[in-house]
Amino acid sequence: MFDCKLPHRRQHMKLKRRFMLAVMIAASMMGVCAQMGLATSKDAPPDDMPGRRVGAGVRQPDNACIGAAQPQVAIIPMSNLGTTSQAQPTLLFYIPAINSERTLEFVLRDENDQEIYDKTVPATDESGIIRLDIFGEEAPSLEIGKNYHWYFSVICNPSDRSQDISSHGWIRRAETGAAVAISSTTDPLDAARSYAEAGLWLDALAQLDSLRRTQPASLEVARLWEEWLLLPTLDLASITQAATIPSPFSPPITNSQN
C-alpha cells in the first residue's frame, strides 16, 4: 500500500540534513574567523603610533650629506613608541658618517604639538650608535601618562629644510612604581632585563647601551644587545654590529653611572 506520508518524510529529512550542514559550515567559519582575530591581535604591535624609525628626506640633498647607504635609525620598538619611567629619558640612534659641516637636530613636542625642547649640535664623521639624553635645566620633565612626539634630523642644507634626512617617533612616560624596584637591583644587566620585561624599552636599551660602553669586552652584554635587536618588537638586524661612539648630545658614560 502506498504511504502518502513518505514524500513528506523524505523532504523533511532532506531539509534537516541541509540545516545541519549549514550549521556545521557556520560553526566552522566562526572558528576560522575567531582564530584570525586572535592571530591579528597577537601579531599587531601594541600602541602603534605614526612615525618613521629610519631617516628619510622629502627631497634628495644637493650634496653628499650622508656618506653611507644606511641612514640614521631610531632604536625604538616597531610601534614607533618608546616607553620610559624617567622624567628625562635617553634615546639611542644609529647615525652614519656625516659631513662634519652638517648639524643634527632633536625636537620634542607635547600632545598639543607645542615645541618644548630643541637641541642642535655639530654632526660627527663617525658612524655608530649615539646616546641622546634629554637632560639639563633647559630640558622638560615628562609627565606620567603623556605622549611626546620627537623629531631627529640631519640638516643637510639650512636654507632648504626639505633636504633634511629625518626620523620621528613617540615617547610615553609610564608609572614609576615598578621602575623604582628595578633601579634598586645591584646588577645593572639584571636591571636592563627587568626594564625590558616591564615594557620600558627606552630604559632597557639605555641601560644596556651604558654597559656596552663601560664593559666593551663583555660577551654577555654583546649577546643580549644582538638578541634584543633581532626581536620582532625591535626588528633592527641591520645595526646589530654597529659600535658605540661618543655622542655630541650627551656627556661620556663612566663606570660610576652604572
Stockholm file with secondary structure:
# STOCKHOLM 1.0

chainA/1-258         MFDCKLPHRRQHMKLKRRFMLAVMIAASMMGVCAQMGLATSKDAPPDDMPGRRVGAGVRQPDNACIGAAQPQVAIIPMSNLGTTSQAQPTLLFYIPAINSERTLEFVLRDENDQEIYDKTVPATDESGIIRLDIFGEEAPSLEIGKNYHWYFSVICNPSDRSQDISSHGWIRRAETGAAVAISSTTDPLDAARSYAEAGLWLDALAQLDSLRRTQPASLEVARLWEEWLLLPTLDLASITQAATIPSPFSPPITNSQN
#=GR chainA/1-258 SS CCCTTHHHHHHHHHHHHHHHHHHHHHHHHHHHHHHHHHHHHHHSCTTCCSCEEEEECSSCCSSCCBCSSSCCEECSCTTSEEEESCSSCEEEEEECCBCTTSEEEEEEECTTCCEEEEEEEECCSCCEEEEEECCSTTSCCCCBTCEEEEEEEEESCTTCGGGCEEEEEEEEECCSHHHHHHHTCSCHHHHHHHHHHTTCHHHHHHHHHHHHHHCTTCHHHHHHHHHHHTSTTTCCGGGTTCCBCCCSSSCCCCGGGC
#=GC SS_cons         CCCTTHHHHHHHHHHHHHHHHHHHHHHHHHHHHHHHHHHHHHHSCTTCCSCEEEEECSSCCSSCCBCSSSCCEECSCTTSEEEESCSSCEEEEEECCBCTTSEEEEEEECTTCCEEEEEEEECCSCCEEEEEECCSTTSCCCCBTCEEEEEEEEESCTTCGGGCEEEEEEEEECCSHHHHHHHTCSCHHHHHHHHHHTTCHHHHHHHHHHHHHHCTTCHHHHHHHHHHHTSTTTCCGGGTTCCBCCCSSSCCCCGGGC
//
